[in-house]
Amino acid sequence: MAVVLGKTENPRLPKKESTWELIKKNKSIYLFISPFYILFIIFGLFPIVFSLYLSLQSWDGLDTMKFVGLRNFSLLMTDGEFWQSVGNTFIIWIESTVPMLLLALIIAFLLNAAFVKLRGFWRFTFFLPNVTSVVATTVLFGSFFSTKFGVLNWVLGKLGFGSIDWLNNNGWLQVAIAIMIIWRWTGYNAIVYLAGLQAVPEELYEAAKIDGASTTQIFFRITVPMMRPIILFTVILSTIGGMQIFTEPQILTGGTGGPGLGGMTMVLYLYNQAFSSHLFGYSSAIAWVLFLIIIVFSLLNSVLVRRLSNH
């Protein structure tokens, strides 16, 4: 044993290699995994860093960039149209996410029941809207929601109700967008919930039935508490997706957000600022504010779901 500067060193122990030496030693392995990191740096990391840099600039996409500091962010704080888009996005998120997740949980509970036949067929049927083209779906729903010749207004007329101006009224336009989101994502979340339900011990259900619990009691007292991690997962994913709603309002309103801007979501507003007004610095600032809103809202949802589940 040798003592160096008060420390004991064992000469028989192998010398710890540096990170660079390990890379050189296993270069063939790192070569095989390098395409992922190269593509991530080019198409993932670089756009993120560049958008942050761009948010501090004034640029129309052609002329020389001009550094403006935090001016884009200060303008954003007083932009009434942007804050309207924030409010629209939250309204559409609430109108779509709450019924969507509740309906998905009920569907998953029924699909997991023993009396249901043709489970594979029903799983495929509920999941099909998720793999259907969003643009094609929106165009189809646009014909449903048409004020004069829409299928829904025709049905309402047959039932004795008045027609609804779906695409020109802010409130109904947001409901229309929410319905499209519910139709597209309910089946996906139901499949996720179904996978979680199949991990719940069957003995819990059998014991509850022996004790005389009803189906409703089993659902709320056993299924929902046991599904808390899965519910939290879907709530966070739905929050992230709901804050980035773009295709549905863009196709349904032609990119204008509707006459009263009821369909102007945050991402649609960002898109218009970048590719219609050519304010790329300002749109980058919107993107970073949107990023912060998603993080804060996701954390709030996480805390809320945990507290509700504990009760």
Summary of the structure (lengths in Angstrom):
residues: 311
radius of gyration: 26.4
end to end distance: 61.1
largest distance: 96.7
contacts: 888
relative contact order: 0.12
helix: 70%
strand: 3%
